[in-house]
Amino acid sequence: MIRDLKFVKYFRDFGWEPVVYAPENANYPVRDETLANDIPRGIEVIKTPILEPFGIFNILKGRKKDEFVRDVFLVSDKKPGLAHKLGIWVRGNFFIPDARMLWIKPSIRYLRKYLKTNHIDAIISDGPPHSLHIIAEALHKEFGIPWIADFEDPWTQIDYFEKFMLSDFARNKHKRLEQQVLKNADRVTIVSPAWSNDLADLGGRHVDYIPCGYDEEDFKDFSVQQSNKFIISHYGTLGSDRNPEKLWPVLAELTLELPGFKEDILLDLAGIVDHSIFESIEKAGLKQYMRYTPFFQRQEVIQGMLDSTVLLLLLNKGYGDYNVKGRIPAKLFEYLGSRRQILVIGKEDSDVAGIVSDTRSGLTMDYDNVVLLKTTITAFYKAWKEGRQLYIPENIEKYGFKNLTGQMAALLDDITDKPV
């Protein structure tokens, strides 16, 4: 979790010495060992083994037992079959609050011993996985250590919650555990204004908004490389619920109607991408203009963003009554750090739209606004031919990780009565 990593990097600047507790053998869809370079020298990092059920899930979903988990519910390389659905049902109803639940009791036992011989002033738990909140809650209760529960996504209010196919028992247990965290934590933080309001209503308490961000130092050794291609890029996970089905035909039309466009266009996708995206691109006749990189290192991401003409940000369409307006993909802030122009497709009253408007970094439009989509891409392309950007981000410093770490440190000062 890059957000946690950056907090650790800058906490010392605000008078806090972090101690990191993490699993030593966790299963992740993508690993980038270079991120460890951000950990300051001398930081204490505690690791213990974690038992995860992903081997069982892979078998139930028809995959190899030792295959890395590569998808969430809306990202797969083929249409989900019965085995996949069975795996999701088992995950949702037997592993509560999440697949890391088997780490809860061993962690509490280990950290109980650690805290008896080591002084800790405060705890920050970051979820999901929400199992980390359960660990923190137990230690908070036993030792009376002040605790901040930090949410990067909601718990029962997340837009894919019902995709777990939950029984009444499982749903009620999720809600009970969530309420325990909201009731007992000294402070609760979350990454978007809309979700902050939702969580405050759910828990009957104040919830602080501290967004994700970008690190200026990540960009200092890179420079913009002028490309001879008009590059529209998307970085990170791209699920079926963010398939811009109207975008692909628009791009196909422009290859026929806009002089030079078909020679210049490059559609650059990097990360885990759902099969439905590739199917839509191929159906529109755009496969020849696409470049796809399944896995990448952070340095490649940064250089790729800097080389892009337009950075594509696709927002969740959402399901049921869940509030997708609060979902702010972390890549937005990386996009801001690159100072390239951003095209957002999603709800025009979302938190993302507000940030993009406030920073003058791009434009937000609805998924179905074909006319605006076509005129905007045309304008981006013509500006590129003239060697300029339509939008240049400004006033983005407030989203710098050093500033955000200062906000989190201020909450730590408050709950521990530390003199400022």
Order of alpha helices (4+ residues) and beta strands (2+ residues): alpha-beta-beta-alpha-alpha-alpha-beta-alpha-beta-alpha-beta-alpha-beta-beta-alpha-alpha-beta-alpha-beta-alpha-beta-alpha-beta-alpha-beta-alpha-alpha
